[in-house]
Amino acid sequence: MTRVAAVDCGTNSIRLLVADLDPATGAMTELDRRMRVVRLGQGVDRTGRLDPEALERTFAACREYAEVIRELGAEKIRFVATSASRDAENSETFVQGVVDILGVEPEVVSGDQEAQLSFDGATKELEGSDHLEKPYLVVDIGGGSTEFVLGDDEVRAARSVDIGCVRMTERHLVRDGVVVDPPTPDRVAAIRADVEAALDLAQEAVPLAGAATLVGLAGTVTTVAAIALGLPEYDSEAIHHSRVSLTQVREITARLLASTHEERAAIPAMHPGRVDVITAGALVLLAVMERTGAHEVVVSEHDILDGIAHSCAAEAR
């Protein structure tokens, strides 16, 4: 067995998975999984730079993770950084900070690489499933970008586009530094227009209506699932592989669009770091389901983070 630590640093959150992996089979035993909302991508869409406060929040999480990794004795660390650090002019500050804290250089992966890792993480345990039809369309709605990956036993097509819950919120739902609650119809229409344009781009590479099963990943999708299930608190086991219908997504999106910050914060399963960005994220999810013609989305708690861990096992073979 090889003990590995996988870190996924996205636009909105940074997550850690420490696990024992069998290099021969890829079987994984999870030891520690945690997430911190650090909003690394704060302001990047507007300024093109990583904000100093966002960097410090991220470095604080890295210091916490470094301690966990040391305590558990991981033999291999892979740190993958996604949309926000791809876009920033001062990404070298971020890279050096991670090296200083964790002793490993973050891999600022391309959108296509991100898509492959997300697909691997989401579908590894679906292999041999007799209740989900192939091909799968894996959709990873992040903070800055959304990845679309179509595949069965292997990836057939992939595309990353710049729509995400943080990017759409900052671009359209913020006025004078404050999120507009509830959003006005013109701001909602602007988000929808951006999302539809991005879906047109994704469609050029990925046949969005060509999948038998839609698999949804990341915080927007899991939070919508938690709301649909009526959970009294966030419960990853209940959420994992749950199914949320198009009708439910429409109803939840409408509810979020009509809500204030306080009303969203009062939703039992809502993480505080998602209160301001969940509305834009739900709009993205709804548009994706309508464009693909999916009647439901299968929700996965396993995503790019698991894909990063599995890639460590592949390297150890």
Phi and psi restraints in degrees (value plus and minus 20) as a CYANA .aco file:
   2 THR   PHI    -135.1   -95.1
   2 THR   PSI     107.8   147.8
   3 ARG   PHI    -112.2   -72.2
   3 ARG   PSI     101.6   141.6
   4 VAL   PHI    -144.7  -104.7
   4 VAL   PSI     137.3   177.3
   5 ALA   PHI    -144.3  -104.3
   5 ALA   PSI     104.5   144.5
   6 ALA   PHI    -132.6   -92.6
   6 ALA   PSI     113.0   153.0
   7 VAL   PHI    -143.8  -103.8
   7 VAL   PSI     109.3   149.3
   8 ASP   PHI    -135.9   -95.9
   8 ASP   PSI      93.6   133.6
   9 CYS   PHI    -130.6   -90.6
   9 CYS   PSI      87.6   127.6
  10 GLY   PHI    -126.3   -86.3
  10 GLY   PSI    -185.3  -145.3
  11 THR   PHI     -91.5   -51.5
  11 THR   PSI     -54.4   -14.4
  12 ASN   PHI    -127.0   -87.0
  12 ASN   PSI     -56.9   -16.9
  13 SER   PHI    -156.3  -116.3
  13 SER   PSI     142.7   182.7
  14 ILE   PHI    -146.6  -106.6
  14 ILE   PSI     113.4   153.4
  15 ARG   PHI    -150.8  -110.8
  15 ARG   PSI     132.0   172.0
  16 LEU   PHI    -146.9  -106.9
  16 LEU   PSI     118.0   158.0
  17 LEU   PHI    -153.2  -113.2
  17 LEU   PSI     102.0   142.0
  18 VAL   PHI    -131.3   -91.3
  18 VAL   PSI     108.5   148.5
  19 ALA   PHI    -170.2  -130.2
  19 ALA   PSI     135.6   175.6
  20 ASP   PHI    -113.8   -73.8
  20 ASP   PSI     109.8   149.8
  21 LEU   PHI    -142.7  -102.7
  21 LEU   PSI     118.4   158.4
  22 ASP   PHI    -109.1   -69.1
  22 ASP   PSI      90.2   130.2
  23 PRO   PHI     -79.9   -39.9
  23 PRO   PSI     -46.9    -6.9
  24 ALA   PHI     -95.9   -55.9
  24 ALA   PSI     -59.6   -19.6
  25 THR   PHI    -131.4   -91.4
  25 THR   PSI     -39.7     0.3
  26 GLY   PHI      62.2   102.2
  26 GLY   PSI     -16.5    23.5
  27 ALA   PHI     -82.3   -42.3
  27 ALA   PSI     118.5   158.5
  28 MET   PHI    -144.7  -104.7
  28 MET   PSI     114.2   154.2
  29 THR   PHI    -135.0   -95.0
  29 THR   PSI      94.6   134.6
  30 GLU   PHI     -96.8   -56.8
  30 GLU   PSI     112.1   152.1
  31 LEU   PHI    -127.9   -87.9
  31 LEU   PSI     -57.9   -17.9
  32 ASP   PHI    -175.4  -135.4
  32 ASP   PSI     113.3   153.3
  33 ARG   PHI    -159.1  -119.1
  33 ARG   PSI     105.8   145.8
  34 ARG   PHI    -169.9  -129.9
  34 ARG   PSI     141.6   181.6
  35 MET   PHI    -161.4  -121.4
  35 MET   PSI     121.8   161.8
  36 ARG   PHI    -150.2  -110.2
  36 ARG   PSI     111.5   151.5
  37 VAL   PHI    -105.2   -65.2
  37 VAL   PSI      93.5   133.5
  38 VAL   PHI    -136.7   -96.7
  38 VAL   PSI     -32.3     7.7
  39 ARG   PHI      31.0    71.0
  39 ARG   PSI      32.0    72.0
  40 LEU   PHI     -77.4   -37.4
  40 LEU   PSI     -53.0   -13.0
  41 GLY   PHI    -102.3   -62.3
  41 GLY   PSI      -9.2    30.8
  42 GLN   PHI     -74.5   -34.5
  42 GLN   PSI      97.3   137.3
  43 GLY   PHI      59.1    99.1
  43 GLY   PSI     -23.8    16.2
  44 VAL   PHI     -82.7   -42.7
  44 VAL   PSI     -60.1   -20.1
  45 ASP   PHI     -80.7   -40.7
  45 ASP   PSI     -51.7   -11.7
  46 ARG   PHI    -109.3   -69.3
  46 ARG   PSI     -62.3   -22.3
  47 THR   PHI    -121.5   -81.5
  47 THR   PSI     -42.5    -2.5
  48 GLY   PHI      58.4    98.4
  48 GLY   PSI     -12.0    28.0
  49 ARG   PHI    -152.6  -112.6
  49 ARG   PSI     132.8   172.8
  50 LEU   PHI     -98.9   -58.9
  50 LEU   PSI     109.4   149.4
  51 ASP   PHI     -92.3   -52.3
  51 ASP   PSI     117.6   157.6
  52 PRO   PHI     -75.3   -35.3
  52 PRO   PSI     -60.3   -20.3
  53 GLU   PHI     -87.3   -47.3
  53 GLU   PSI     -57.6   -17.6
  54 ALA   PHI     -85.9   -45.9
  54 ALA   PSI     -58.6   -18.6
  55 LEU   PHI     -82.2   -42.2
  55 LEU   PSI     -63.6   -23.6
  56 GLU   PHI     -86.2   -46.2
  56 GLU   PSI     -57.9   -17.9
  57 ARG   PHI     -81.2   -41.2
  57 ARG   PSI     -61.4   -21.4
  58 THR   PHI     -87.0   -47.0
  58 THR   PSI     -62.4   -22.4
  59 PHE   PHI     -85.7   -45.7
  59 PHE   PSI     -54.5   -14.5
  60 ALA   PHI     -82.4   -42.4
  60 ALA   PSI     -62.1   -22.1
  61 ALA   PHI     -85.4   -45.4
  61 ALA   PSI     -59.0   -19.0
  62 CYS   PHI     -81.9   -41.9
  62 CYS   PSI     -59.4   -19.4
  63 ARG   PHI     -84.2   -44.2
  63 ARG   PSI     -59.7   -19.7
  64 GLU   PHI     -81.7   -41.7
  64 GLU   PSI     -65.4   -25.4
  65 TYR   PHI     -86.7   -46.7
  65 TYR   PSI     -56.1   -16.1
  66 ALA   PHI     -80.1   -40.1
  66 ALA   PSI     -58.4   -18.4
  67 GLU   PHI     -86.3   -46.3
  67 GLU   PSI     -62.8   -22.8
  68 VAL   PHI     -82.5   -42.5
  68 VAL   PSI     -64.0   -24.0
  69 ILE   PHI     -83.5   -43.5
  69 ILE   PSI     -60.5   -20.5
  70 ARG   PHI     -85.0   -45.0
  70 ARG   PSI     -64.4   -24.4
  71 GLU   PHI     -82.9   -42.9
  71 GLU   PSI     -58.0   -18.0
  72 LEU   PHI    -108.7   -68.7
  72 LEU   PSI     -30.9     9.1
  73 GLY   PHI      49.7    89.7
  73 GLY   PSI      23.8    63.8
  74 ALA   PHI     -84.2   -44.2
  74 ALA   PSI     116.3   156.3
  75 GLU   PHI    -105.4   -65.4
  75 GLU   PSI     -46.9    -6.9
  76 LYS   PHI    -158.0  -118.0
  76 LYS   PSI     115.4   155.4
  77 ILE   PHI    -140.3  -100.3
  77 ILE   PSI     112.8   152.8
  78 ARG   PHI    -146.2  -106.2
  78 ARG   PSI     104.2   144.2
  79 PHE   PHI    -135.2   -95.2
  79 PHE   PSI      96.5   136.5
  80 VAL   PHI    -132.7   -92.7
  80 VAL   PSI     109.2   149.2
  81 ALA   PHI    -133.8   -93.8
  81 ALA   PSI     122.8   162.8
  82 THR   PHI    -137.2   -97.2
  82 THR   PSI    -152.6  -112.6
  83 SER   PHI     -74.4   -34.4
  83 SER   PSI     -70.4   -30.4
  84 ALA   PHI     -81.1   -41.1
  84 ALA   PSI     -64.0   -24.0
  85 SER   PHI     -96.7   -56.7
  85 SER   PSI     -39.5     0.5
  86 ARG   PHI     -87.9   -47.9
  86 ARG   PSI     -58.3   -18.3
  87 ASP   PHI    -104.7   -64.7
  87 ASP   PSI     -38.5     1.5
  88 ALA   PHI    -103.8   -63.8
  88 ALA   PSI     120.3   160.3
  89 GLU   PHI     -89.6   -49.6
  89 GLU   PSI     -52.4   -12.4
  90 ASN   PHI    -121.9   -81.9
  90 ASN   PSI      16.0    56.0
  91 SER   PHI     -82.9   -42.9
  91 SER   PSI     -42.0    -2.0
  92 GLU   PHI     -84.4   -44.4
  92 GLU   PSI     -49.3    -9.3
  93 THR   PHI     -85.0   -45.0
  93 THR   PSI     -61.9   -21.9
  94 PHE   PHI     -83.0   -43.0
  94 PHE   PSI     -67.4   -27.4
  95 VAL   PHI     -79.7   -39.7
  95 VAL   PSI     -68.1   -28.1
  96 GLN   PHI     -84.6   -44.6
  96 GLN   PSI     -58.1   -18.1
  97 GLY   PHI     -82.4   -42.4
  97 GLY   PSI     -61.7   -21.7
  98 VAL   PHI     -86.1   -46.1
  98 VAL   PSI     -62.7   -22.7
  99 VAL   PHI     -79.5   -39.5
  99 VAL   PSI     -64.2   -24.2
 100 ASP   PHI     -82.4   -42.4
 100 ASP   PSI     -56.0   -16.0
 101 ILE   PHI    -107.7   -67.7
 101 ILE   PSI     -65.1   -25.1
 102 LEU   PHI    -125.4   -85.4
 102 LEU   PSI     -32.3     7.7
 103 GLY   PHI      54.6    94.6
 103 GLY   PSI      -4.5    35.5
 104 VAL   PHI    -157.6  -117.6
 104 VAL   PSI     122.3   162.3
 105 GLU   PHI    -103.7   -63.7
 105 GLU   PSI     110.8   150.8
 106 PRO   PHI     -87.3   -47.3
 106 PRO   PSI     119.6   159.6
 107 GLU   PHI    -111.8   -71.8
 107 GLU   PSI      92.8   132.8
 108 VAL   PHI    -105.9   -65.9
 108 VAL   PSI      72.1   112.1
 109 VAL   PHI     -98.2   -58.2
 109 VAL   PSI     135.2   175.2
 110 SER   PHI     -93.7   -53.7
 110 SER   PSI     147.4   187.4
 111 GLY   PHI     -80.7   -40.7
 111 GLY   PSI     -57.5   -17.5
 112 ASP   PHI     -88.0   -48.0
 112 ASP   PSI     -59.7   -19.7
 113 GLN   PHI     -84.7   -44.7
 113 GLN   PSI     -61.0   -21.0
 114 GLU   PHI     -79.5   -39.5
 114 GLU   PSI     -62.4   -22.4
 115 ALA   PHI     -82.8   -42.8
 115 ALA   PSI     -63.0   -23.0
 116 GLN   PHI     -82.5   -42.5
 116 GLN   PSI     -64.3   -24.3
 117 LEU   PHI     -84.1   -44.1
 117 LEU   PSI     -60.5   -20.5
 118 SER   PHI     -82.7   -42.7
 118 SER   PSI     -63.5   -23.5
 119 PHE   PHI     -82.6   -42.6
 119 PHE   PSI     -66.3   -26.3
 120 ASP   PHI     -79.9   -39.9
 120 ASP   PSI     -65.1   -25.1
 121 GLY   PHI     -84.7   -44.7
 121 GLY   PSI     -57.8   -17.8
 122 ALA   PHI     -98.5   -58.5
 122 ALA   PSI     -51.0   -11.0
 123 THR   PHI    -126.4   -86.4
 123 THR   PSI     -29.2    10.8
 124 LYS   PHI     -73.0   -33.0
 124 LYS   PSI     -65.7   -25.7
 125 GLU   PHI    -104.5   -64.5
 125 GLU   PSI     -24.5    15.5
 126 LEU   PHI    -106.5   -66.5
 126 LEU   PSI     -29.7    10.3
 127 GLU   PHI     -79.9   -39.9
 127 GLU   PSI     109.8   149.8
 128 GLY   PHI      64.2   104.2
 128 GLY   PSI     -19.9    20.1
 129 SER   PHI     -87.6   -47.6
 129 SER   PSI     114.9   154.9
 130 ASP   PHI    -122.7   -82.7
 130 ASP   PSI     -14.7    25.3
 131 HIS   PHI    -136.9   -96.9
 131 HIS   PSI     -20.1    19.9
 132 LEU   PHI    -144.3  -104.3
 132 LEU   PSI     103.4   143.4
 133 GLU   PHI    -102.3   -62.3
 133 GLU   PSI     127.6   167.6
 134 LYS   PHI    -118.7   -78.7
 134 LYS   PSI     137.6   177.6
 135 PRO   PHI     -98.7   -58.7
 135 PRO   PSI     139.7   179.7
 136 TYR   PHI    -115.8   -75.8
 136 TYR   PSI     123.9   163.9
 137 LEU   PHI    -131.1   -91.1
 137 LEU   PSI      89.2   129.2
 138 VAL   PHI    -112.0   -72.0
 138 VAL   PSI     105.8   145.8
 139 VAL   PHI    -141.9  -101.9
 139 VAL   PSI      97.3   137.3
 140 ASP   PHI    -130.4   -90.4
 140 ASP   PSI      81.7   121.7
 141 ILE   PHI    -109.2   -69.2
 141 ILE   PSI      83.3   123.3
 142 GLY   PHI    -116.5   -76.5
 142 GLY   PSI    -184.7  -144.7
 143 GLY   PHI     -99.2   -59.2
 143 GLY   PSI     -59.3   -19.3
 144 GLY   PHI    -129.4   -89.4
 144 GLY   PSI     -45.8    -5.8
 145 SER   PHI    -163.2  -123.2
 145 SER   PSI     147.1   187.1
 146 THR   PHI    -149.6  -109.6
 146 THR   PSI     111.5   151.5
 147 GLU   PHI    -123.5   -83.5
 147 GLU   PSI     118.1   158.1
 148 PHE   PHI    -139.8   -99.8
 148 PHE   PSI     104.1   144.1
 149 VAL   PHI    -154.4  -114.4
 149 VAL   PSI     102.7   142.7
 150 LEU   PHI    -126.0   -86.0
 150 LEU   PSI     110.3   150.3
 151 GLY   PHI    -189.8  -149.8
 151 GLY   PSI     150.1   190.1
 152 ASP   PHI    -144.7  -104.7
 152 ASP   PSI    -112.4   -72.4
 153 ASP   PHI    -103.5   -63.5
 153 ASP   PSI     -35.3     4.7
 154 GLU   PHI    -169.6  -129.6
 154 GLU   PSI     144.4   184.4
 155 VAL   PHI     -90.4   -50.4
 155 VAL   PSI     111.0   151.0
 156 ARG   PHI    -121.4   -81.4
 156 ARG   PSI     -54.9   -14.9
 157 ALA   PHI    -179.3  -139.3
 157 ALA   PSI     128.3   168.3
 158 ALA   PHI    -171.4  -131.4
 158 ALA   PSI     130.6   170.6
 159 ARG   PHI    -177.1  -137.1
 159 ARG   PSI     118.6   158.6
 160 SER   PHI    -131.4   -91.4
 160 SER   PSI     113.9   153.9
 161 VAL   PHI    -149.8  -109.8
 161 VAL   PSI     133.2   173.2
 162 ASP   PHI    -105.4   -65.4
 162 ASP   PSI      42.5    82.5
 163 ILE   PHI    -147.8  -107.8
 163 ILE   PSI     111.8   151.8
 164 GLY   PHI    -180.2  -140.2
 164 GLY   PSI     147.2   187.2
 165 CYS   PHI     -86.1   -46.1
 165 CYS   PSI     -57.2   -17.2
 166 VAL   PHI     -94.0   -54.0
 166 VAL   PSI     -66.6   -26.6
 167 ARG   PHI     -79.5   -39.5
 167 ARG   PSI     -65.4   -25.4
 168 MET   PHI     -89.5   -49.5
 168 MET   PSI     -55.4   -15.4
 169 THR   PHI     -85.0   -45.0
 169 THR   PSI     -69.7   -29.7
 170 GLU   PHI     -86.8   -46.8
 170 GLU   PSI     -52.5   -12.5
 171 ARG   PHI     -95.9   -55.9
 171 ARG   PSI     -55.2   -15.2
 172 HIS   PHI    -145.4  -105.4
 172 HIS   PSI     -39.6     0.4
 173 LEU   PHI    -131.9   -91.9
 173 LEU   PSI     -13.9    26.1
 174 VAL   PHI    -130.1   -90.1
 174 VAL   PSI     111.1   151.1
 175 ARG   PHI    -151.4  -111.4
 175 ARG   PSI     102.3   142.3
 176 ASP   PHI      34.6    74.6
 176 ASP   PSI      19.5    59.5
 177 GLY   PHI      60.3   100.3
 177 GLY   PSI     -15.8    24.2
 178 VAL   PHI    -144.1  -104.1
 178 VAL   PSI     117.4   157.4
 179 VAL   PHI     -89.6   -49.6
 179 VAL   PSI     111.2   151.2
 180 VAL   PHI     -95.3   -55.3
 180 VAL   PSI     101.8   141.8
 181 ASP   PHI    -149.5  -109.5
 181 ASP   PSI     104.8   144.8
 182 PRO   PHI     -91.5   -51.5
 182 PRO   PSI     141.7   181.7
 183 PRO   PHI     -89.4   -49.4
 183 PRO   PSI     126.3   166.3
 184 THR   PHI     -96.5   -56.5
 184 THR   PSI     137.4   177.4
 185 PRO   PHI     -76.3   -36.3
 185 PRO   PSI     -55.7   -15.7
 186 ASP   PHI     -88.7   -48.7
 186 ASP   PSI     -53.8   -13.8
 187 ARG   PHI     -91.1   -51.1
 187 ARG   PSI     -58.6   -18.6
 188 VAL   PHI     -83.4   -43.4
 188 VAL   PSI     -62.5   -22.5
 189 ALA   PHI     -82.3   -42.3
 189 ALA   PSI     -56.2   -16.2
 190 ALA   PHI     -86.5   -46.5
 190 ALA   PSI     -60.2   -20.2
 191 ILE   PHI     -83.0   -43.0
 191 ILE   PSI     -67.3   -27.3
 192 ARG   PHI     -78.3   -38.3
 192 ARG   PSI     -60.1   -20.1
 193 ALA   PHI     -84.8   -44.8
 193 ALA   PSI     -63.5   -23.5
 194 ASP   PHI     -83.0   -43.0
 194 ASP   PSI     -62.9   -22.9
 195 VAL   PHI     -86.2   -46.2
 195 VAL   PSI     -63.7   -23.7
 196 GLU   PHI     -82.9   -42.9
 196 GLU   PSI     -59.6   -19.6
 197 ALA   PHI     -83.4   -43.4
 197 ALA   PSI     -60.6   -20.6
 198 ALA   PHI     -86.6   -46.6
 198 ALA   PSI     -58.2   -18.2
 199 LEU   PHI     -84.7   -44.7
 199 LEU   PSI     -54.1   -14.1
 200 ASP   PHI     -80.7   -40.7
 200 ASP   PSI     -61.9   -21.9
 201 LEU   PHI     -84.9   -44.9
 201 LEU   PSI     -64.2   -24.2
 202 ALA   PHI     -82.2   -42.2
 202 ALA   PSI     -58.3   -18.3
 203 GLN   PHI     -82.7   -42.7
 203 GLN   PSI     -46.4    -6.4
 204 GLU   PHI     -83.6   -43.6
 204 GLU   PSI     -49.7    -9.7
 205 ALA   PHI    -127.8   -87.8
 205 ALA   PSI     -49.4    -9.4
 206 VAL   PHI    -145.0  -105.0
 206 VAL   PSI     102.0   142.0
 207 PRO   PHI     -89.6   -49.6
 207 PRO   PSI      73.6   113.6
 208 LEU   PHI     -83.9   -43.9
 208 LEU   PSI     -46.2    -6.2
 209 ALA   PHI    -115.5   -75.5
 209 ALA   PSI      -8.1    31.9
 210 GLY   PHI    -116.6   -76.6
 210 GLY   PSI     -10.6    29.4
 211 ALA   PHI    -122.8   -82.8
 211 ALA   PSI     131.6   171.6
 212 ALA   PHI    -108.3   -68.3
 212 ALA   PSI     -49.2    -9.2
 213 THR   PHI    -153.7  -113.7
 213 THR   PSI     107.3   147.3
 214 LEU   PHI    -114.3   -74.3
 214 LEU   PSI     103.6   143.6
 215 VAL   PHI    -133.8   -93.8
 215 VAL   PSI     102.7   142.7
 216 GLY   PHI    -128.0   -88.0
 216 GLY   PSI     116.9   156.9
 217 LEU   PHI    -143.1  -103.1
 217 LEU   PSI     142.7   182.7
 218 ALA   PHI      62.3   102.3
 218 ALA   PSI     156.1   196.1
 219 GLY   PHI     -79.5   -39.5
 219 GLY   PSI     -58.0   -18.0
 220 THR   PHI     -79.5   -39.5
 220 THR   PSI     -70.2   -30.2
 221 VAL   PHI     -86.8   -46.8
 221 VAL   PSI     -64.4   -24.4
 222 THR   PHI     -87.6   -47.6
 222 THR   PSI     -52.9   -12.9
 223 THR   PHI     -89.8   -49.8
 223 THR   PSI     -62.8   -22.8
 224 VAL   PHI     -80.1   -40.1
 224 VAL   PSI     -59.7   -19.7
 225 ALA   PHI     -83.9   -43.9
 225 ALA   PSI     -61.8   -21.8
 226 ALA   PHI     -81.2   -41.2
 226 ALA   PSI     -59.8   -19.8
 227 ILE   PHI     -86.3   -46.3
 227 ILE   PSI     -64.0   -24.0
 228 ALA   PHI     -81.2   -41.2
 228 ALA   PSI     -56.2   -16.2
 229 LEU   PHI     -99.7   -59.7
 229 LEU   PSI     -31.3     8.7
 230 GLY   PHI      47.0    87.0
 230 GLY   PSI      15.4    55.4
 231 LEU   PHI     -89.7   -49.7
 231 LEU   PSI     119.7   159.7
 232 PRO   PHI     -93.3   -53.3
 232 PRO   PSI     -37.5     2.5
 233 GLU   PHI    -178.7  -138.7
 233 GLU   PSI     144.9   184.9
 234 TYR   PHI     -85.3   -45.3
 234 TYR   PSI     108.7   148.7
 235 ASP   PHI    -156.5  -116.5
 235 ASP   PSI      79.4   119.4
 236 SER   PHI     -82.9   -42.9
 236 SER   PSI     -53.2   -13.2
 237 GLU   PHI     -87.0   -47.0
 237 GLU   PSI     -58.9   -18.9
 238 ALA   PHI     -90.4   -50.4
 238 ALA   PSI     -53.6   -13.6
 239 ILE   PHI     -96.1   -56.1
 239 ILE   PSI     -58.6   -18.6
 240 HIS   PHI     -80.2   -40.2
 240 HIS   PSI     101.3   141.3
 241 HIS   PHI      48.6    88.6
 241 HIS   PSI      -3.6    36.4
 242 SER   PHI     -91.5   -51.5
 242 SER   PSI     145.6   185.6
 243 ARG   PHI    -145.2  -105.2
 243 ARG   PSI     112.2   152.2
 244 VAL   PHI    -139.6   -99.6
 244 VAL   PSI     106.3   146.3
 245 SER   PHI     -99.3   -59.3
 245 SER   PSI     141.9   181.9
 246 LEU   PHI     -80.2   -40.2
 246 LEU   PSI     -60.0   -20.0
 247 THR   PHI     -80.4   -40.4
 247 THR   PSI     -63.7   -23.7
 248 GLN   PHI     -83.7   -43.7
 248 GLN   PSI     -61.2   -21.2
 249 VAL   PHI     -83.9   -43.9
 249 VAL   PSI     -59.8   -19.8
 250 ARG   PHI     -82.3   -42.3
 250 ARG   PSI     -65.3   -25.3
 251 GLU   PHI     -85.3   -45.3
 251 GLU   PSI     -62.5   -22.5
 252 ILE   PHI     -88.5   -48.5
 252 ILE   PSI     -60.0   -20.0
 253 THR   PHI     -81.7   -41.7
 253 THR   PSI     -64.1   -24.1
 254 ALA   PHI     -82.2   -42.2
 254 ALA   PSI     -60.0   -20.0
 255 ARG   PHI     -82.8   -42.8
 255 ARG   PSI     -64.3   -24.3
 256 LEU   PHI     -86.6   -46.6
 256 LEU   PSI     -58.8   -18.8
 257 LEU   PHI     -83.4   -43.4
 257 LEU   PSI     -48.4    -8.4
 258 ALA   PHI    -112.9   -72.9
 258 ALA   PSI     -20.0    20.0
 259 SER   PHI    -117.2   -77.2
 259 SER   PSI     140.3   180.3
 260 THR   PHI    -116.9   -76.9
 260 THR   PSI     151.5   191.5
 261 HIS   PHI     -76.4   -36.4
 261 HIS   PSI     -64.3   -24.3
 262 GLU   PHI     -84.2   -44.2
 262 GLU   PSI     -59.1   -19.1
 263 GLU   PHI     -88.5   -48.5
 263 GLU   PSI     -59.4   -19.4
 264 ARG   PHI     -88.3   -48.3
 264 ARG   PSI     -60.6   -20.6
 265 ALA   PHI     -82.9   -42.9
 265 ALA   PSI     -46.1    -6.1
 266 ALA   PHI    -101.7   -61.7
 266 ALA   PSI     -28.0    12.0
 267 ILE   PHI     -86.7   -46.7
 267 ILE   PSI     103.5   143.5
 268 PRO   PHI     -74.9   -34.9
 268 PRO   PSI     -58.5   -18.5
 269 ALA   PHI    -112.2   -72.2
 269 ALA   PSI     -13.6    26.4
 270 MET   PHI    -100.2   -60.2
 270 MET   PSI     102.4   142.4
 271 HIS   PHI     -93.5   -53.5
 271 HIS   PSI     117.1   157.1
 272 PRO   PHI     -74.5   -34.5
 272 PRO   PSI     -52.0   -12.0
 273 GLY   PHI     -95.4   -55.4
 273 GLY   PSI     -26.4    13.6
 274 ARG   PHI    -128.4   -88.4
 274 ARG   PSI     -23.0    17.0
 275 VAL   PHI     -77.5   -37.5
 275 VAL   PSI     -63.7   -23.7
 276 ASP   PHI    -102.0   -62.0
 276 ASP   PSI     -37.8     2.2
 277 VAL   PHI    -133.0   -93.0
 277 VAL   PSI     -26.6    13.4
 278 ILE   PHI     -87.4   -47.4
 278 ILE   PSI     -51.1   -11.1
 279 THR   PHI     -84.4   -44.4
 279 THR   PSI     -69.1   -29.1
 280 ALA   PHI     -82.7   -42.7
 280 ALA   PSI     -59.7   -19.7
 281 GLY   PHI     -82.2   -42.2
 281 GLY   PSI     -61.3   -21.3
 282 ALA   PHI     -84.2   -44.2
 282 ALA   PSI     -56.8   -16.8
 283 LEU   PHI     -82.2   -42.2
 283 LEU   PSI     -58.8   -18.8
 284 VAL   PHI     -84.2   -44.2
 284 VAL   PSI     -67.8   -27.8
 285 LEU   PHI     -79.6   -39.6
 285 LEU   PSI     -64.7   -24.7
 286 LEU   PHI     -81.5   -41.5
 286 LEU   PSI     -64.5   -24.5
 287 ALA   PHI     -82.9   -42.9
 287 ALA   PSI     -59.0   -19.0
 288 VAL   PHI     -83.1   -43.1
 288 VAL   PSI     -65.1   -25.1
 289 MET   PHI     -86.2   -46.2
 289 MET   PSI     -58.9   -18.9
 290 GLU   PHI     -87.8   -47.8
 290 GLU   PSI     -59.3   -19.3
 291 ARG   PHI     -88.9   -48.9
 291 ARG   PSI     -58.2   -18.2
 292 THR   PHI    -100.6   -60.6
 292 THR   PSI     -38.0     2.0
 293 GLY   PHI      58.8    98.8
 293 GLY   PSI      -4.6    35.4
 294 ALA   PHI     -93.2   -53.2
 294 ALA   PSI     114.5   154.5
 295 HIS   PHI    -105.1   -65.1
 295 HIS   PSI     -37.9     2.1
 296 GLU   PHI    -175.6  -135.6
 296 GLU   PSI     142.6   182.6
 297 VAL   PHI    -140.6  -100.6
 297 VAL   PSI     112.2   152.2
 298 VAL   PHI    -107.3   -67.3
 298 VAL   PSI     102.8   142.8
 299 VAL   PHI    -114.2   -74.2
 299 VAL   PSI     110.8   150.8
 300 SER   PHI    -140.9  -100.9
 300 SER   PSI     112.3   152.3
 301 GLU   PHI    -103.6   -63.6
 301 GLU   PSI     -29.7    10.3
 302 HIS   PHI    -121.2   -81.2
 302 HIS   PSI     108.7   148.7
 303 ASP   PHI    -169.5  -129.5
 303 ASP   PSI    -161.3  -121.3
 304 ILE   PHI     -79.6   -39.6
 304 ILE   PSI     -53.0   -13.0
 305 LEU   PHI     -81.1   -41.1
 305 LEU   PSI     -64.2   -24.2
 306 ASP   PHI     -87.7   -47.7
 306 ASP   PSI     -56.2   -16.2
 307 GLY   PHI     -82.3   -42.3
 307 GLY   PSI     -59.4   -19.4
 308 ILE   PHI     -82.4   -42.4
 308 ILE   PSI     -64.7   -24.7
 309 ALA   PHI     -82.5   -42.5
 309 ALA   PSI     -65.0   -25.0
 310 HIS   PHI     -82.7   -42.7
 310 HIS   PSI     -53.3   -13.3
 311 SER   PHI     -85.3   -45.3
 311 SER   PSI     -52.1   -12.1
 312 CYS   PHI     -84.5   -44.5
 312 CYS   PSI     -59.5   -19.5
 313 ALA   PHI     -85.5   -45.5
 313 ALA   PSI     -60.0   -20.0
 314 ALA   PHI     -82.8   -42.8
 314 ALA   PSI     -58.3   -18.3
 315 GLU   PHI     -89.5   -49.5
 315 GLU   PSI     -47.8    -7.8
 316 ALA   PHI    -101.5   -61.5
 316 ALA   PSI     -30.7     9.3
